[in-house]
Amino acid sequence: MPELPEVEVTRLSFADRISGAQIMGVQMGKPLRWPLGCDVSHLEGHTVHQVRRRGKYLLLDTSGGLLLIHLGMSGSLSFGADLSPAGKHDHFEMQTTAGHLRLHDPRRFGAVVYAPAEDHPTARKLLGRLGVEPLTDDFLPEGFHHALQKKQSAIKQVLLGGEIVVGVGNIYASEALFLAGIRPTVRAARLSKPRAVRLHAAIRTVLSQALAKGGSTLKDFSNAQGESGYFQLDAMVYDRAGLPCRVCAAPIKTIRQGQRSTFFCVNCQKP
Ligand code: ZN
């Protein structure tokens, strides 16, 4: 599943090229997670101003309104002047004067949704409950600790929930908790301030490292220049069940939390 660094790398790979381009046509394939919410003809003739990101949503500001794009479980965007003919898993395509933007999404959990503006109920419904962006100045250690105090669930579930801080998905939650020395099952409200501060720093570290490497990726991810599958993260715990911990050599344990696999070291991560 594309996580925040992958979505940001995708954004960076086409944002400059598409800004200022005029939309010439839009085609939709099979239904995605949510309907587009407008007739495709409404978008034609409008100009793309910029591409922003909020959580794992890409926001295309156009002169005719906002397009929110989510990559879901297996989505990837391509952007280019000369794309191959659309295949059976390509479910959104937008021709612009600068190139074609295409969403490839075999599992169709992704979505492209139109909203007249960011404060419109359609956009607010998707973006309204998102927590702070982890790599901005709004994400502060004190505020993070304070917010955790109100959460009784396991810290990993709270991170994945995205209401306190967005974009910390399954891979980076496991990695950040390892770096901070915190067992994923600890109740969020029980974390002391020093431990919350360590976790805050660890989240920023793992996300920045992944971004710097162009995003750790799963096999389905490819960025908008069509490069695919470059998994570059040297994971400490993620997907390493049974392998020796890179710090203490104890075997990495895996458990299920809310239907997702969690990986941790029983020595290095304290309850
Ligand atoms: Zn260890």
Residues whose N, C-alpha, C, O or C-beta is under 5 A from the ligand:
A	BS01	ZN	C245 V247 C248 A249 C265 N267 C268
